[in-house]
Amino acid sequence: MRIISVGHAVFAATLIALGLASLITGHFAAIWQPVSQGIHGRKALIYLCAFVPLACGMGVLWRPAAATAARVLFVYLLLWMVLFKVPYILRAPTVEVNYQSCGETAVLVAGAWVLYASCAGGWDRRWLRFAVGERGVHAARALFALALIAFGLSHFAYLDLTAPLVPRWLPAPVVWAYFTGSAYLAAGLAVLSGLWDRLAAALSALQMGLFTVLVWVPIIASGVATAGQRVEFVVSWALTAAAWVVADSYGGTPWFAFGGHWRPVTRS
């Protein structure tokens, strides 16, 4: 089977790695946090969170199982966002970090949704037409855009935490924090409006990737990273992979077009 894109492969490999890490450590992977220590059936939930990414990551790379794996992954991530992330927003709607945390899961949902909408089979296209095909891809992009807006707002709301993360060799860290936050906001609005949306999606994925490489990789490589910093590295990597899938969904759409066209999945 021919892999759809490099982004698809990276996203699948990331899911497999997260699943294996949970199985080996017996803990939730970073992308699922926070999860209450007192939640009923916590141990079983940990292994469910290990098995689903592992199985679906392998499944989306195997033609006979791709449609089913993508469907399961999408539904699972969507339920996780609704059940474990959205409640924080409902309880404290004025706390920006809740939107950022929900946005992180939303990016993963968007990546899985693009895969599901693109490779869905006949059953899905008959009974779930609103979630697959071109409609599904556009909905996934809209969710991705809302997540970008949440990321941008968090840069401004938590400037004192964002600016110190700017590499020391870059001047004016506060300016860079404002710039990257503004870039997320602009990209989110561009994807929502369809104005240069392919360019906006690609640059957003690139920005996440650069943040992973320039900020978190040196910290991890230093050997003195805290547990929290290791979590942030894993989350940043996973977000980059999922954003890459969304950016790939534009296919050959002109970079400066208005309204990106959907590229259906082809396999051989």
C-alpha positions in Angstrom: 0.0 0.0 0.0 1.2 3.5 -0.8 1.2 5.9 2.2 -1.0 8.9 1.6 1.6 11.5 2.6 4.7 12.0 4.8 2.4 13.8 7.3 0.1 10.8 7.5 3.1 8.5 8.2 4.5 10.8 10.9 1.1 11.1 12.6 0.6 7.3 12.5 4.1 6.7 13.8 3.5 9.2 16.6 0.3 7.4 17.7 2.1 4.1 17.7 4.9 5.5 19.8 2.4 7.1 22.3 0.6 3.8 22.6 3.8 1.8 23.2 5.0 4.4 25.8 1.8 4.0 27.8 2.0 0.2 27.6 5.6 0.2 28.8 5.2 2.8 31.6 1.7 2.0 32.7 0.9 5.8 32.7 -1.2 8.1 30.6 0.7 9.5 27.6 1.2 13.3 27.7 -1.6 14.0 25.2 -4.3 12.6 27.5 -3.4 14.8 30.6 -4.8 16.0 32.9 -6.7 13.0 34.2 -8.0 13.0 37.8 -6.3 10.6 40.1 -9.6 9.6 41.6 -11.4 8.7 38.3 -13.1 5.3 38.4 -11.3 2.6 36.4 -8.2 4.8 35.9 -5.9 1.8 35.3 -8.2 0.3 32.7 -8.5 3.8 31.0 -4.7 4.0 30.9 -4.5 0.8 28.9 -7.4 1.8 26.7 -5.5 5.0 25.9 -2.5 2.9 25.0 -4.3 0.3 22.9 -6.4 2.7 20.8 -3.6 4.9 19.4 -1.3 1.9 19.0 -3.9 -0.2 17.0 -5.3 2.8 15.1 -1.8 4.1 14.2 -1.0 0.7 12.7 -4.4 0.4 11.2 -4.4 3.6 9.2 -1.2 2.4 7.4 -2.8 -0.8 6.4 -5.2 -0.5 3.5 -7.9 -3.1 4.6 -8.1 -1.6 8.0 -7.5 2.1 7.2 -11.2 3.3 7.1 -12.1 1.5 10.3 -9.0 2.6 12.1 -9.5 6.2 11.1 -13.2 6.1 12.2 -12.3 4.6 15.6 -9.5 7.1 16.2 -11.6 10.0 15.3 -14.5 9.0 17.5 -12.2 8.2 20.4 -10.4 11.5 20.3 -13.6 13.4 19.8 -15.1 11.7 22.9 -12.0 12.4 24.9 -12.2 16.1 24.0 -15.9 16.3 24.9 -15.6 14.3 28.1 -12.3 15.3 29.5 -11.4 18.8 28.0 -14.7 20.7 27.4 -15.9 20.3 31.0 -12.9 22.4 32.2 -14.1 25.2 29.9 -17.6 24.9 31.2 -16.5 25.1 34.8 -14.1 28.0 34.3 -15.0 29.8 30.9 -12.8 32.8 31.7 -9.6 30.8 32.2 -7.6 30.8 28.9 -5.5 27.7 29.7 -8.6 25.6 29.5 -9.1 26.6 25.9 -5.5 25.9 25.2 -5.7 22.4 26.6 -8.9 21.7 24.7 -7.2 23.2 21.6 -4.4 20.7 21.9 -6.8 17.8 21.8 -8.8 19.5 19.0 -5.7 19.5 16.8 -5.4 15.8 17.2 -9.1 15.4 16.5 -8.7 17.5 13.4 -5.9 15.4 12.1 -7.8 12.2 12.8 -10.9 13.7 11.2 -9.1 14.5 8.0 -7.9 10.9 7.7 -11.4 9.6 8.5 -13.2 12.0 6.1 -10.7 11.2 3.3 -10.6 7.4 3.5 -14.1 6.6 4.7 -15.7 3.7 3.0 -19.1 3.2 1.5 -21.0 2.7 4.8 -19.7 6.0 6.2 -20.4 7.9 3.0 -24.0 6.5 3.0 -24.9 7.0 6.7 -22.4 9.7 7.9 -22.2 12.0 4.9 -22.1 15.1 7.1 -18.8 13.9 8.7 -16.9 12.5 5.7 -15.8 13.6 2.2 -15.5 17.3 1.5 -17.8 18.3 4.4 -15.8 16.4 6.9 -12.5 17.8 5.8 -13.8 21.4 5.9 -15.2 20.7 9.4 -11.9 19.3 10.5 -10.1 22.4 9.2 -12.6 24.7 11.1 -11.9 22.8 14.3 -8.2 23.2 13.7 -8.6 26.9 13.1 -10.4 27.3 16.4 -7.5 25.5 18.2 -5.0 27.9 16.5 -7.0 30.9 17.9 -6.9 29.4 21.3 -3.1 28.9 21.0 -2.7 32.5 19.9 -4.7 33.9 22.8 -2.7 31.8 25.3 0.5 33.5 24.1 -0.9 36.9 25.1 -2.6 35.7 28.3 0.5 33.9 29.5 3.2 36.1 28.1 5.3 35.7 31.3 5.5 32.0 30.6 5.8 32.2 26.8 8.6 34.7 26.5 11.2 32.8 28.6 10.8 29.8 26.2 12.2 31.8 23.3 15.8 30.6 22.6 18.4 32.8 24.1 20.1 33.4 20.8 17.0 35.2 19.6 16.8 38.9 20.6 13.7 40.5 22.1 11.9 37.4 23.5 8.7 39.4 24.3 8.5 40.5 20.7 8.8 36.9 19.5 6.1 35.8 21.9 3.7 38.5 20.6 4.7 37.6 17.0 4.1 33.9 17.3 0.8 34.5 19.2 -0.3 36.9 16.4 0.7 34.3 13.8 -1.5 31.7 15.3 -4.5 34.1 15.5 -4.0 35.2 11.9 -3.6 31.6 10.7 -6.8 30.6 12.5 -8.8 33.4 11.0 -7.3 32.6 7.5 -8.3 28.9 7.7 -11.8 29.8 8.9 -12.3 32.4 6.2 -10.7 30.4 3.4 -8.3 33.3 2.6 -4.9 31.8 1.8 -5.9 28.9 4.0 -3.5 26.4 2.6 -0.6 28.7 3.3 -1.9 29.4 6.8 -2.3 25.7 7.7 1.1 24.9 6.4 2.8 27.7 8.2 1.0 26.8 11.4 2.3 23.2 11.2 5.8 24.6 10.5 5.5 26.9 13.5 4.6 24.0 15.7 7.5 22.0 14.3 10.0 24.8 14.8 8.8 25.3 18.4 9.4 21.6 19.0 12.9 21.7 17.4 14.1 25.1 18.7 12.6 25.1 22.2 11.9 21.6 23.4 14.6 19.5 21.7 17.5 21.5 23.2 15.8 21.2 26.7 15.4 17.5 26.3 18.9 17.1 24.9 20.3 18.9 27.9 19.5 16.0 30.2 18.0 18.1 32.9 14.5 18.5 31.6 11.7 18.3 34.2 8.8 15.9 33.9 6.6 18.9 32.8 9.0 19.8 30.1 9.1 16.2 28.8 5.3 16.3 28.6 5.4 19.6 26.7 7.9 18.1 24.2 5.6 15.1 23.5 2.5 17.2 23.2 4.3 19.6 20.8 5.5 16.7 18.6 2.1 15.2 18.5 0.5 18.5 17.6 3.0 19.0 14.8 2.2 15.6 13.3 -1.6 16.2 13.5 -1.2 19.7 12.0 0.8 18.3 9.2 -2.1 16.0 8.3 -4.4 18.9 8.1 -2.0 20.9 6.0 -1.6 17.9 3.6 -5.4 17.9 3.1 -5.1 20.9 0.8 -3.1 18.9 -1.8 -2.3 20.9 -4.9 -4.5 24.0 -3.9 -2.6 27.2 -4.9 -0.9 28.8 -1.9 -2.7 32.1 -2.3 -6.1 30.7 -3.3 -9.4 31.6 -1.6 -11.0 28.5 -0.2 -8.8 25.4 -0.3 -10.1 22.4 -2.2 -10.3 19.0 -0.7 -8.0 16.4 -2.1 -9.5 12.9 -1.9 -7.3 10.1 -0.7 -6.0 7.7 -3.3 -4.3 4.4 -2.6 -2.5 1.9 -4.7 
